[in-house]
């Protein structure tokens, strides 16, 4: 094998391992922590509203639009969102 082929093979193998580890992180987060729930209706959240600091579903995008949200991350599955935004 040439150096180029070995290099490509190594990159593909590293990418496959990274993808498997990321899939494992998501599996663990969703199985153990559970998906975050929308702060408005209680449905499964797809995003975190940065301005409100709470999960949101597809139906409840913040008024600031798509710029004010980010995708849910595995760590969000373990966050207690009820403590983050109290009745202050």
C-alpha positions in Angstrom: 0.0 0.0 0.0 1.1 3.5 -0.7 1.4 6.2 1.9 -1.6 8.0 0.4 -3.8 4.9 0.7 -2.7 4.3 4.3 -3.4 7.9 5.1 -6.9 7.8 3.6 -7.6 4.5 5.3 -6.5 5.9 8.7 -8.6 9.1 8.2 -11.7 7.0 7.4 -11.1 4.7 10.4 -10.7 7.7 12.7 -13.9 9.3 11.4 -15.8 6.0 11.8 -14.5 5.7 15.4 -15.5 9.4 16.2 -19.0 8.8 14.7 -19.5 5.6 16.8 -18.4 7.5 20.0 -20.8 10.3 19.2 -23.6 7.9 18.6 -22.8 6.2 21.9 -22.9 9.5 23.7 -26.3 10.3 22.3 -27.6 6.8 23.0 -26.5 7.1 26.7 -27.8 10.6 27.1 -31.3 9.8 25.7 -31.6 6.4 27.5 -30.3 7.6 30.9 -31.1 11.4 30.9 -34.1 11.5 28.6 -34.8 14.0 26.0 -35.4 17.6 27.2 -39.0 18.8 27.2 -40.3 22.0 25.7 -40.7 24.8 28.2 -44.0 25.8 26.5 -45.9 22.6 25.9 -43.9 19.7 27.3 -43.3 18.0 23.9 -39.8 16.6 23.1 -37.4 19.5 22.5 -35.4 19.9 19.4 -33.6 23.1 20.3 -32.4 25.2 23.3 -33.7 28.8 23.2 -30.5 30.7 24.2 -32.4 33.9 25.2 -34.9 32.1 27.4 -32.5 29.4 28.5 -35.0 26.6 28.1 -35.7 23.8 25.6 -38.2 24.4 22.8 -40.0 22.1 20.3 -40.5 22.7 16.6 -43.8 24.6 17.4 -42.3 27.1 19.8 -39.4 28.9 18.2 -38.5 32.0 20.1 -39.6 35.4 18.7 -36.0 36.2 17.9 -36.0 33.5 15.3 -33.5 30.8 14.4 -30.5 32.9 15.4 -31.6 32.6 19.1 -31.6 28.8 19.2 -29.0 26.0 19.2 -29.3 22.3 18.7 -29.8 20.0 21.7 -26.5 18.5 22.9 -26.1 15.2 24.9 -25.3 17.2 28.0 -28.7 18.9 27.8 -30.4 15.6 28.5 -29.0 15.7 32.0 -29.8 19.4 32.8 -32.7 20.1 35.2 -34.4 22.8 33.2 -37.0 23.5 35.9 -34.2 24.9 38.2 -32.6 27.1 35.5 -35.6 29.5 35.1 -37.5 29.9 38.3 -40.5 32.2 39.0 -38.3 35.3 39.8 
